[in-house]
Each structure stands twice: as structure tokens, then as C-alpha cells.
């Protein structure tokens, strides 16, 4: 038995992916413990998974809510600076507190989210084998590919490469506070100089939820990089649909994720767009709206308004999905071959939307400026079905071949047992 530690950002979508991987490893006889601030424990719903509280002094219970509010709506430059400062403080806390706690828990190996540099830094500093996991778009950099957070379309030209390079410099400047934190702890740990997330990845194995056909063309991914597709637990996949859908009318599913579900204005424009069409609309706001707002959405055109819905079951039945562009929702839509209208709001959602267009999986609309008419026209294209069926079918084939959670667990076990770099050829 191996005792694995999970180090991931305190976001529900990331914990969801790592929980699926943790449960698979637990079923195989291993032990898994998440380590983070106290509030994050609420996202783990299986008692077999361990949780160790860190940061009681700097990140006390109740403090995560403010960070999530800022992350959901950073606003202008000051809000963005605050969000990056929060990231830096969290990385600093984890780097300070993880080493002693890992020793106390007798942790053998680590599962580290690409978006939290502390995992890779501490694993390397303490001599523990670790696997990097990309729940969102991979942070691996290479010339000619825009960073995940950038909204650019892919273009293989010198002009495009210069634009990508310039946007990378802007990103690195904005991330200054976090880069300084990473660099400082690398020095304290006696590691080679580094200051970015992309420099804190595993030399043994890197796992990504993405697929080659979804990504922009890549030429320089490391040999130990593995595309495994979406990682989901059995309970997520098996949850039944709890509303009675009229099979004679199209169904549209609208969800803006756990952090963005408070955007009543966007939901209202979506409801009005659907009111002009003969269809059913299911809105899942993830607890972001109050009962009065939910009732107003029903009057505006929504058929059902709920806090949470069984996403895979809804998408299996849906004819189209309107999403913020979160990686989990987009990949679930690929699995169910559901064309999507992406309205990116924050994080890497603009980059995901660009890749949805590139792969021929759906359309993009502005979350801020698209009116009901524009949304309605996009839905008409999606509901026709023919335009996006080839891309969805092709990518679904990649998902089925990639292996998902089980493939990821196989890679993790092999790395832990062998302690050597694992390439896709070795995994096969």
C-alpha cells in the first residue's frame, strides 16, 4: 500500500477530478490524503479519503469564501492583483507547512495539480516521487502555442508567434507576486532556479484531462506526458436525471459552474433566448441564485431551475449545452456528443473556448455582451446538429481510447513502483 498526498488548488472543480483519481487508487488498496486549508474539506464527500488541515494561522476556517468570490469575479486590474496575491499566499503557506506534515503522515508519494506550484516544489525538495495532473488546460509551454489563459485562436505564422510571445510576457508580468514566491521557495529548498508553474512539473509523469484532438497542435510535450481524458468517479457517471423531459422537444442545459452560478443577468439572457424557440431549458446555478431569481428565470423562459443537476445524465439527454467553458463540463459534453455554446468568464475559459472552436465542437459568445438574439441564433445552429457532429464524434473516440481515471491510476501506480520516468509506450 502507498500513502499518496494530494496538493491541488482550493477549487471545487479541481478537487472533483482528484477525488475521482483518489477513489480509484483507494479501490486498489492505497491510501490518499488531501492537504489544504480547512474549508476545502467540504468538497470531499467520501469518508475513505483523508484530509489534513493546513494554514490555520494564515488561512483560517471561513476565509476561503472571500478568495472564491474574487476568483469568480476578479473585475479590473485591482481584483486581478488581489487574486494573484491570494495565489502567492497559498503557495507560500503550502511550501512552509507541507514538508513537516508529509513526514508526520508518512506520505510516500504525491499527486500534484499543475496549477499549484507548491506540490512540485515540496515533492522535489523532500525527495518524494510525484505525478503532475492537469485538471485544466496544461501549463506546459512551447513556442507557437498561446498560454491557456489567452483567448487567441491558433495560427501557424510568424505574426501569431510574436503575438503569443508578447502575451506571455504580459502574463508573466501580471503574475509577478506569485513568481517571486515560487522563486524564493526554490532557493530555500536548494532547488534549481525557477519562477513559474510550468517549471514545477513532474520529471516522472504528467497526466492531462485533455486530448490531442482538443489541444492546439503540440510538438514539444515531454515524452512522459499522458493524455488520459476526463477523470470521473463512478458515482458521478451513474447519477440519474431527476426531471421528466419531453422527448418530443429539444433540451438545452445551461450551467456556468460552481464559481460562476451567481450570474443572474447571463442566465436571464439565456432564458429569453430559449423562450423564442420550441425547446426545454434546464438551468443549474450551483447555489448561486436565490429562490426569487430562480422564479424570475422560469418566468423568462426556463423550464426548470435548480441548484445542482446530475451533469452526465443531463448531457446524455441534452441537444445543446450553454457553458462557461470549464474543462470538466466541456469534456463531459464531448463524452455525450453534446454541441456547446461557450461563454467564457474567467481563468482559462477563454483558451478553452478557442479550442472548442478549433476542434469544431461548438460556438463561442460573449458572456458580457451577447444579447438574447445572438444567443438564440447560436442555439439554432447548435440544435441543427449536423455542423458539429463530426468533431464531437471524432473527439469522443479519443476519449474512449484514452482510458480516463483508470489509465491515470495505472500511470500513478507504475511511477510509484518503478520510480522511473513513464512514457506512453511504457504505460502501454
One Martini backbone bead per residue (centre of mass of N, CA, C, O) as a GRO file, in nm:
protein
  428
    1UNK     BB    1   0.096   0.036   0.021
    2UNK     BB    2   0.017   0.374  -0.061
    3UNK     BB    3   0.079   0.711   0.043
    4UNK     BB    4  -0.107   0.976  -0.076
    5UNK     BB    5  -0.073   1.309  -0.180
    6UNK     BB    6  -0.279   1.604  -0.218
    7UNK     BB    7  -0.210   1.892  -0.437
    8UNK     BB    8  -0.448   2.160  -0.465
    9UNK     BB    9  -0.656   2.375  -0.549
   10UNK     BB   10  -0.926   2.559  -0.390
   11UNK     BB   11  -1.128   2.394  -0.607
   12UNK     BB   12  -1.393   2.204  -0.694
   13UNK     BB   13  -1.302   2.102  -0.979
   14UNK     BB   14  -1.029   1.983  -0.880
   15UNK     BB   15  -1.132   1.797  -0.654
   16UNK     BB   16  -1.305   1.619  -0.838
   17UNK     BB   17  -1.074   1.486  -0.993
   18UNK     BB   18  -0.905   1.383  -0.747
   19UNK     BB   19  -1.127   1.206  -0.629
   20UNK     BB   20  -1.144   1.003  -0.856
   21UNK     BB   21  -0.849   0.909  -0.828
   22UNK     BB   22  -0.856   0.833  -0.528
   23UNK     BB   23  -1.077   0.610  -0.545
   24UNK     BB   24  -0.920   0.425  -0.733
   25UNK     BB   25  -0.678   0.383  -0.539
   26UNK     BB   26  -0.840   0.274  -0.300
   27UNK     BB   27  -0.954   0.024  -0.451
   28UNK     BB   28  -0.629  -0.073  -0.473
   29UNK     BB   29  -0.517  -0.018  -0.154
   30UNK     BB   30  -0.484   0.276  -0.097
   31UNK     BB   31  -0.380   0.596   0.029
   32UNK     BB   32  -0.557   0.922   0.069
   33UNK     BB   33  -0.443   1.272   0.111
   34UNK     BB   34  -0.553   1.582   0.173
   35UNK     BB   35  -0.395   1.920   0.157
   36UNK     BB   36  -0.547   2.198   0.337
   37UNK     BB   37  -0.763   2.408   0.399
   38UNK     BB   38  -1.046   2.359   0.577
   39UNK     BB   39  -1.277   2.435   0.366
   40UNK     BB   40  -1.204   2.211   0.139
   41UNK     BB   41  -1.336   1.952   0.270
   42UNK     BB   42  -1.635   1.988   0.154
   43UNK     BB   43  -1.558   1.844  -0.140
   44UNK     BB   44  -1.554   1.579   0.022
   45UNK     BB   45  -1.775   1.267  -0.001
   46UNK     BB   46  -1.556   1.050   0.116
   47UNK     BB   47  -1.440   0.883   0.402
   48UNK     BB   48  -1.178   0.745   0.268
   49UNK     BB   49  -1.076   1.030   0.255
   50UNK     BB   50  -0.829   1.228   0.343
   51UNK     BB   51  -0.775   1.516   0.578
   52UNK     BB   52  -0.544   1.795   0.606
   53UNK     BB   53  -0.484   2.067   0.797
   54UNK     BB   54  -0.394   2.391   0.685
   55UNK     BB   55  -0.348   2.725   0.770
   56UNK     BB   56  -0.478   2.841   1.043
   57UNK     BB   57  -0.333   3.120   1.046
   58UNK     BB   58  -0.359   3.221   0.727
   59UNK     BB   59  -0.623   2.997   0.667
   60UNK     BB   60  -0.892   3.014   0.810
   61UNK     BB   61  -1.187   2.945   0.885
   62UNK     BB   62  -1.383   3.121   0.628
   63UNK     BB   63  -1.164   3.243   0.405
   64UNK     BB   64  -1.236   3.117   0.117
   65UNK     BB   65  -1.480   3.280   0.014
   66UNK     BB   66  -1.329   3.537  -0.076
   67UNK     BB   67  -1.154   3.400  -0.289
   68UNK     BB   68  -1.390   3.291  -0.465
   69UNK     BB   69  -1.514   3.563  -0.531
   70UNK     BB   70  -1.267   3.674  -0.678
   71UNK     BB   71  -1.243   3.443  -0.887
   72UNK     BB   72  -1.533   3.485  -1.014
   73UNK     BB   73  -1.477   3.829  -0.985
   74UNK     BB   74  -1.207   4.022  -1.042
   75UNK     BB   75  -1.226   4.226  -1.265
   76UNK     BB   76  -0.998   4.433  -1.249
   77UNK     BB   77  -0.672   4.488  -1.172
   78UNK     BB   78  -0.714   4.473  -0.860
   79UNK     BB   79  -0.852   4.196  -0.853
   80UNK     BB   80  -0.622   4.041  -0.993
   81UNK     BB   81  -0.404   4.107  -0.785
   82UNK     BB   82  -0.547   3.970  -0.550
   83UNK     BB   83  -0.557   3.685  -0.668
   84UNK     BB   84  -0.248   3.651  -0.698
   85UNK     BB   85  -0.188   3.699  -0.399
   86UNK     BB   86  -0.346   3.453  -0.301
   87UNK     BB   87  -0.175   3.245  -0.447
   88UNK     BB   88   0.091   3.317  -0.306
   89UNK     BB   89  -0.001   3.259  -0.014
   90UNK     BB   90  -0.067   2.963  -0.059
   91UNK     BB   91   0.207   2.866  -0.157
   92UNK     BB   92   0.357   2.954   0.094
   93UNK     BB   93   0.207   2.783   0.300
   94UNK     BB   94   0.264   2.505   0.173
   95UNK     BB   95   0.576   2.522   0.176
   96UNK     BB   96   0.592   2.550   0.493
   97UNK     BB   97   0.390   2.294   0.589
   98UNK     BB   98   0.428   2.027   0.428
   99UNK     BB   99   0.691   1.875   0.507
  100UNK     BB  100   0.616   1.798   0.804
  101UNK     BB  101   0.339   1.662   0.737
  102UNK     BB  102   0.441   1.439   0.552
  103UNK     BB  103   0.611   1.301   0.765
  104UNK     BB  104   0.385   1.249   0.977
  105UNK     BB  105   0.208   1.078   0.751
  106UNK     BB  106   0.383   0.902   0.568
  107UNK     BB  107   0.451   0.994   0.280
  108UNK     BB  108   0.536   0.857  -0.042
  109UNK     BB  109   0.349   1.030  -0.244
  110UNK     BB  110   0.249   1.261  -0.518
  111UNK     BB  111  -0.036   1.469  -0.614
  112UNK     BB  112  -0.005   1.735  -0.858
  113UNK     BB  113  -0.113   2.027  -0.943
  114UNK     BB  114  -0.025   2.246  -1.188
  115UNK     BB  115  -0.166   2.508  -1.027
  116UNK     BB  116   0.041   2.409  -0.783
  117UNK     BB  117   0.367   2.462  -0.704
  118UNK     BB  118   0.411   2.331  -0.421
  119UNK     BB  119   0.406   2.035  -0.490
  120UNK     BB  120   0.666   2.013  -0.663
  121UNK     BB  121   0.863   2.150  -0.471
  122UNK     BB  122   0.826   1.958  -0.223
  123UNK     BB  123   0.879   1.690  -0.356
  124UNK     BB  124   1.167   1.755  -0.447
  125UNK     BB  125   1.281   1.844  -0.165
  126UNK     BB  126   1.186   1.548  -0.025
  127UNK     BB  127   1.214   1.301  -0.239
  128UNK     BB  128   0.939   1.263  -0.386
  129UNK     BB  129   0.734   1.116  -0.578
  130UNK     BB  130   0.563   1.263  -0.872
  131UNK     BB  131   0.248   1.371  -1.012
  132UNK     BB  132   0.119   1.552  -1.271
  133UNK     BB  133  -0.197   1.743  -1.295
  134UNK     BB  134  -0.434   1.837  -1.553
  135UNK     BB  135  -0.744   1.972  -1.515
  136UNK     BB  136  -0.672   2.173  -1.706
  137UNK     BB  137  -0.493   2.333  -1.895
  138UNK     BB  138  -0.189   2.304  -1.982
  139UNK     BB  139   0.125   2.469  -1.879
  140UNK     BB  140   0.284   2.386  -2.103
  141UNK     BB  141   0.545   2.515  -2.291
  142UNK     BB  142   0.551   2.662  -2.633
  143UNK     BB  143   0.621   2.760  -2.923
  144UNK     BB  144   0.320   2.857  -3.090
  145UNK     BB  145   0.155   2.857  -2.805
  146UNK     BB  146  -0.082   2.964  -2.626
  147UNK     BB  147  -0.185   3.033  -2.342
  148UNK     BB  148  -0.455   2.922  -2.166
  149UNK     BB  149  -0.559   3.232  -2.090
  150UNK     BB  150  -0.580   3.279  -2.390
  151UNK     BB  151  -0.805   3.377  -2.672
  152UNK     BB  152  -0.655   3.265  -2.899
  153UNK     BB  153  -0.611   3.155  -3.194
  154UNK     BB  154  -0.481   2.935  -3.414
  155UNK     BB  155  -0.151   3.008  -3.570
  156UNK     BB  156   0.088   2.936  -3.835
  157UNK     BB  157   0.284   3.212  -3.763
  158UNK     BB  158   0.487   3.472  -3.703
  159UNK     BB  159   0.279   3.668  -3.597
  160UNK     BB  160   0.154   3.478  -3.386
  161UNK     BB  161   0.413   3.421  -3.224
  162UNK     BB  162   0.449   3.715  -3.133
  163UNK     BB  163   0.183   3.738  -2.981
  164UNK     BB  164   0.232   3.509  -2.783
  165UNK     BB  165   0.492   3.625  -2.661
  166UNK     BB  166   0.368   3.890  -2.559
  167UNK     BB  167   0.149   3.759  -2.374
  168UNK     BB  168   0.352   3.616  -2.190
  169UNK     BB  169   0.485   3.868  -2.073
  170UNK     BB  170   0.230   3.980  -1.944
  171UNK     BB  171   0.168   3.742  -1.761
  172UNK     BB  172   0.436   3.744  -1.601
  173UNK     BB  173   0.392   4.025  -1.486
  174UNK     BB  174   0.124   3.971  -1.336
  175UNK     BB  175   0.272   3.714  -1.177
  176UNK     BB  176   0.495   3.830  -0.988
  177UNK     BB  177   0.419   3.742  -0.696
  178UNK     BB  178   0.423   3.438  -0.755
  179UNK     BB  179   0.708   3.411  -0.875
  180UNK     BB  180   0.857   3.501  -0.618
  181UNK     BB  181   0.762   3.268  -0.441
  182UNK     BB  182   0.878   3.036  -0.603
  183UNK     BB  183   1.173   3.133  -0.604
  184UNK     BB  184   1.217   3.141  -0.297
  185UNK     BB  185   1.160   2.835  -0.238
  186UNK     BB  186   1.370   2.718  -0.424
  187UNK     BB  187   1.606   2.833  -0.263
  188UNK     BB  188   1.542   2.712   0.016
  189UNK     BB  189   1.543   2.406  -0.109
  190UNK     BB  190   1.784   2.387  -0.328
  191UNK     BB  191   1.695   2.454  -0.611
  192UNK     BB  192   1.650   2.530  -0.906
  193UNK     BB  193   1.575   2.779  -1.090
  194UNK     BB  194   1.242   2.931  -1.046
  195UNK     BB  195   0.892   3.097  -1.139
  196UNK     BB  196   0.691   2.870  -1.255
  197UNK     BB  197   0.461   2.633  -1.313
  198UNK     BB  198   0.620   2.498  -1.563
  199UNK     BB  199   0.876   2.438  -1.341
  200UNK     BB  200   0.682   2.219  -1.145
  201UNK     BB  201   0.712   1.945  -1.290
  202UNK     BB  202   0.719   1.625  -1.359
  203UNK     BB  203   0.981   1.382  -1.448
  204UNK     BB  204   0.784   1.117  -1.467
  205UNK     BB  205   0.467   1.234  -1.473
  206UNK     BB  206   0.202   1.357  -1.697
  207UNK     BB  207  -0.139   1.449  -1.655
  208UNK     BB  208  -0.431   1.477  -1.878
  209UNK     BB  209  -0.764   1.563  -1.969
  210UNK     BB  210  -0.683   1.596  -2.234
  211UNK     BB  211  -0.658   1.602  -2.598
  212UNK     BB  212  -0.511   1.615  -2.896
  213UNK     BB  213  -0.784   1.709  -3.054
  214UNK     BB  214  -0.820   1.968  -2.859
  215UNK     BB  215  -0.562   2.074  -2.899
  216UNK     BB  216  -0.323   2.238  -2.997
  217UNK     BB  217  -0.053   2.201  -3.163
  218UNK     BB  218   0.200   1.966  -3.058
  219UNK     BB  219   0.582   1.926  -3.023
  220UNK     BB  220   0.697   1.959  -2.687
  221UNK     BB  221   0.613   1.735  -2.528
  222UNK     BB  222   0.683   1.522  -2.310
  223UNK     BB  223   0.729   1.179  -2.295
  224UNK     BB  224   0.564   1.187  -1.995
  225UNK     BB  225   0.298   1.257  -2.143
  226UNK     BB  226  -0.064   1.219  -2.063
  227UNK     BB  227  -0.359   1.144  -2.230
  228UNK     BB  228  -0.677   1.052  -2.054
  229UNK     BB  229  -0.895   1.231  -1.996
  230UNK     BB  230  -1.161   1.213  -1.818
  231UNK     BB  231  -1.208   1.230  -1.458
  232UNK     BB  232  -1.431   0.994  -1.305
  233UNK     BB  233  -1.668   0.885  -1.106
  234UNK     BB  234  -1.910   0.653  -1.071
  235UNK     BB  235  -2.123   0.843  -0.935
  236UNK     BB  236  -2.133   1.060  -1.155
  237UNK     BB  237  -2.225   0.873  -1.395
  238UNK     BB  238  -2.494   0.736  -1.233
  239UNK     BB  239  -2.664   0.975  -1.211
  240UNK     BB  240  -2.983   1.063  -1.234
  241UNK     BB  241  -3.244   1.201  -1.382
  242UNK     BB  242  -3.486   1.438  -1.206
  243UNK     BB  243  -3.645   1.493  -1.477
  244UNK     BB  244  -3.918   1.534  -1.706
  245UNK     BB  245  -3.868   1.477  -2.037
  246UNK     BB  246  -3.958   1.584  -2.350
  247UNK     BB  247  -3.890   1.398  -2.634
  248UNK     BB  248  -4.025   1.616  -2.852
  249UNK     BB  249  -3.811   1.822  -2.725
  250UNK     BB  250  -3.563   2.010  -2.689
  251UNK     BB  251  -3.257   2.022  -2.487
  252UNK     BB  252  -3.126   2.270  -2.265
  253UNK     BB  253  -2.814   2.329  -2.101
  254UNK     BB  254  -2.738   2.546  -1.814
  255UNK     BB  255  -2.393   2.617  -1.706
  256UNK     BB  256  -2.144   2.806  -1.483
  257UNK     BB  257  -2.073   2.670  -1.242
  258UNK     BB  258  -1.973   2.706  -0.914
  259UNK     BB  259  -1.850   3.016  -0.937
  260UNK     BB  260  -2.078   3.142  -1.171
  261UNK     BB  261  -2.395   3.105  -1.064
  262UNK     BB  262  -2.462   3.431  -1.000
  263UNK     BB  263  -2.538   3.504  -1.313
  264UNK     BB  264  -2.835   3.628  -1.380
  265UNK     BB  265  -2.814   3.789  -1.645
  266UNK     BB  266  -2.722   3.555  -1.825
  267UNK     BB  267  -2.953   3.362  -1.764
  268UNK     BB  268  -3.175   3.552  -1.872
  269UNK     BB  269  -3.076   3.561  -2.166
  270UNK     BB  270  -3.104   3.259  -2.208
  271UNK     BB  271  -3.407   3.234  -2.150
  272UNK     BB  272  -3.499   3.432  -2.373
  273UNK     BB  273  -3.379   3.273  -2.609
  274UNK     BB  274  -3.557   3.013  -2.553
  275UNK     BB  275  -3.848   3.140  -2.570
  276UNK     BB  276  -3.826   3.152  -2.902
  277UNK     BB  277  -3.828   2.839  -2.862
  278UNK     BB  278  -3.901   2.487  -2.902
  279UNK     BB  279  -3.804   2.425  -2.576
  280UNK     BB  280  -3.591   2.305  -2.316
  281UNK     BB  281  -3.481   2.446  -1.992
  282UNK     BB  282  -3.188   2.380  -1.793
  283UNK     BB  283  -3.096   2.525  -1.484
  284UNK     BB  284  -2.766   2.543  -1.321
  285UNK     BB  285  -2.643   2.742  -1.031
  286UNK     BB  286  -2.492   2.621  -0.776
  287UNK     BB  287  -2.619   2.831  -0.552
  288UNK     BB  288  -2.619   3.142  -0.682
  289UNK     BB  289  -2.930   3.157  -0.636
  290UNK     BB  290  -3.234   3.265  -0.555
  291UNK     BB  291  -3.568   3.204  -0.553
  292UNK     BB  292  -3.649   3.465  -0.705
  293UNK     BB  293  -3.457   3.426  -0.947
  294UNK     BB  294  -3.562   3.153  -1.035
  295UNK     BB  295  -3.850   3.253  -1.097
  296UNK     BB  296  -3.766   3.458  -1.316
  297UNK     BB  297  -3.653   3.247  -1.512
  298UNK     BB  298  -3.916   3.097  -1.560
  299UNK     BB  299  -4.065   3.349  -1.677
  300UNK     BB  300  -3.842   3.389  -1.915
  301UNK     BB  301  -3.806   3.041  -2.009
  302UNK     BB  302  -3.757   2.836  -1.801
  303UNK     BB  303  -3.833   2.513  -1.703
  304UNK     BB  304  -3.574   2.469  -1.513
  305UNK     BB  305  -3.458   2.538  -1.169
  306UNK     BB  306  -3.139   2.467  -1.018
  307UNK     BB  307  -2.865   2.398  -0.848
  308UNK     BB  308  -2.832   2.084  -0.908
  309UNK     BB  309  -2.707   1.850  -1.157
  310UNK     BB  310  -2.673   1.558  -1.339
  311UNK     BB  311  -2.463   1.607  -1.582
  312UNK     BB  312  -2.443   1.345  -1.750
  313UNK     BB  313  -2.750   1.295  -1.772
  314UNK     BB  314  -2.821   1.559  -1.912
  315UNK     BB  315  -2.624   1.536  -2.158
  316UNK     BB  316  -2.745   1.274  -2.274
  317UNK     BB  317  -3.022   1.445  -2.342
  318UNK     BB  318  -2.900   1.680  -2.469
  319UNK     BB  319  -2.873   1.912  -2.756
  320UNK     BB  320  -2.749   2.141  -2.564
  321UNK     BB  321  -2.484   2.362  -2.430
  322UNK     BB  322  -2.436   2.612  -2.178
  323UNK     BB  323  -2.108   2.745  -2.109
  324UNK     BB  324  -1.815   2.873  -1.952
  325UNK     BB  325  -1.564   2.655  -2.002
  326UNK     BB  326  -1.520   2.424  -1.834
  327UNK     BB  327  -1.349   2.139  -1.851
  328UNK     BB  328  -1.555   1.936  -1.740
  329UNK     BB  329  -1.798   2.014  -1.917
  330UNK     BB  330  -1.667   1.985  -2.194
  331UNK     BB  331  -1.590   1.683  -2.166
  332UNK     BB  332  -1.876   1.580  -2.111
  333UNK     BB  333  -1.984   1.677  -2.388
  334UNK     BB  334  -1.806   1.492  -2.554
  335UNK     BB  335  -1.904   1.219  -2.447
  336UNK     BB  336  -2.220   1.308  -2.537
  337UNK     BB  337  -2.229   1.480  -2.799
  338UNK     BB  338  -2.256   1.799  -2.712
  339UNK     BB  339  -2.319   2.087  -2.818
  340UNK     BB  340  -2.153   2.414  -2.769
  341UNK     BB  341  -2.190   2.716  -2.574
  342UNK     BB  342  -1.939   2.952  -2.508
  343UNK     BB  343  -1.904   3.167  -2.198
  344UNK     BB  344  -1.650   3.320  -2.102
  345UNK     BB  345  -1.500   3.455  -1.784
  346UNK     BB  346  -1.243   3.284  -1.666
  347UNK     BB  347  -0.937   3.198  -1.668
  348UNK     BB  348  -0.924   2.934  -1.921
  349UNK     BB  349  -1.195   2.974  -2.088
  350UNK     BB  350  -1.096   3.118  -2.344
  351UNK     BB  351  -0.904   2.888  -2.431
  352UNK     BB  352  -1.122   2.671  -2.449
  353UNK     BB  353  -1.299   2.811  -2.661
  354UNK     BB  354  -1.082   2.809  -2.883
  355UNK     BB  355  -1.073   2.490  -2.889
  356UNK     BB  356  -1.365   2.437  -2.963
  357UNK     BB  357  -1.345   2.570  -3.237
  358UNK     BB  358  -1.097   2.415  -3.351
  359UNK     BB  359  -1.257   2.122  -3.311
  360UNK     BB  360  -1.571   2.148  -3.377
  361UNK     BB  361  -1.789   2.172  -3.100
  362UNK     BB  362  -1.871   2.489  -3.137
  363UNK     BB  363  -1.945   2.796  -2.974
  364UNK     BB  364  -1.914   3.155  -2.923
  365UNK     BB  365  -1.982   3.389  -2.647
  366UNK     BB  366  -2.052   3.670  -2.478
  367UNK     BB  367  -2.114   3.715  -2.144
  368UNK     BB  368  -2.156   4.038  -2.162
  369UNK     BB  369  -2.277   4.110  -2.480
  370UNK     BB  370  -2.469   3.891  -2.541
  371UNK     BB  371  -2.771   3.858  -2.658
  372UNK     BB  372  -3.057   3.689  -2.710
  373UNK     BB  373  -3.030   3.683  -3.016
  374UNK     BB  374  -2.747   3.562  -3.038
  375UNK     BB  375  -2.809   3.309  -2.872
  376UNK     BB  376  -3.034   3.202  -3.052
  377UNK     BB  377  -2.867   3.166  -3.312
  378UNK     BB  378  -2.668   2.965  -3.191
  379UNK     BB  379  -2.876   2.748  -3.111
  380UNK     BB  380  -2.976   2.680  -3.392
  381UNK     BB  381  -2.706   2.564  -3.486
  382UNK     BB  382  -2.681   2.344  -3.270
  383UNK     BB  383  -2.965   2.197  -3.316
  384UNK     BB  384  -2.911   2.087  -3.598
  385UNK     BB  385  -2.617   1.902  -3.556
  386UNK     BB  386  -2.427   1.875  -3.817
  387UNK     BB  387  -2.175   2.070  -3.774
  388UNK     BB  388  -2.060   1.909  -3.486
  389UNK     BB  389  -2.056   1.596  -3.510
  390UNK     BB  390  -1.771   1.519  -3.614
  391UNK     BB  391  -1.600   1.636  -3.381
  392UNK     BB  392  -1.740   1.482  -3.148
  393UNK     BB  393  -1.690   1.196  -3.252
  394UNK     BB  394  -1.384   1.206  -3.267
  395UNK     BB  395  -1.331   1.283  -2.965
  396UNK     BB  396  -1.478   1.050  -2.833
  397UNK     BB  397  -1.282   0.838  -2.935
  398UNK     BB  398  -1.045   0.944  -2.768
  399UNK     BB  399  -1.169   0.902  -2.493
  400UNK     BB  400  -1.213   0.591  -2.508
  401UNK     BB  401  -0.891   0.541  -2.555
  402UNK     BB  402  -0.753   0.687  -2.298
  403UNK     BB  403  -0.902   0.581  -1.992
  404UNK     BB  404  -0.886   0.781  -1.767
  405UNK     BB  405  -0.883   0.699  -1.444
  406UNK     BB  406  -0.742   0.425  -1.483
  407UNK     BB  407  -0.497   0.527  -1.639
  408UNK     BB  408  -0.397   0.717  -1.420
  409UNK     BB  409  -0.355   0.498  -1.201
  410UNK     BB  410  -0.151   0.332  -1.356
  411UNK     BB  411   0.065   0.551  -1.369
  412UNK     BB  412   0.099   0.600  -1.068
  413UNK     BB  413   0.180   0.311  -0.988
  414UNK     BB  414   0.427   0.282  -1.173
  415UNK     BB  415   0.591   0.514  -1.058
  416UNK     BB  416   0.600   0.413  -0.763
  417UNK     BB  417   0.733   0.134  -0.823
  418UNK     BB  418   0.984   0.239  -1.017
  419UNK     BB  419   1.087   0.551  -1.022
  420UNK     BB  420   1.029   0.620  -1.326
  421UNK     BB  421   0.996   0.720  -1.626
  422UNK     BB  422   0.677   0.763  -1.803
  423UNK     BB  423   0.574   0.650  -2.099
  424UNK     BB  424   0.335   0.558  -2.317
  425UNK     BB  425   0.486   0.296  -2.396
  426UNK     BB  426   0.512   0.186  -2.107
  427UNK     BB  427   0.208   0.190  -2.035
  428UNK     BB  428   0.131  -0.018  -2.267
   0.00000   0.00000   0.00000
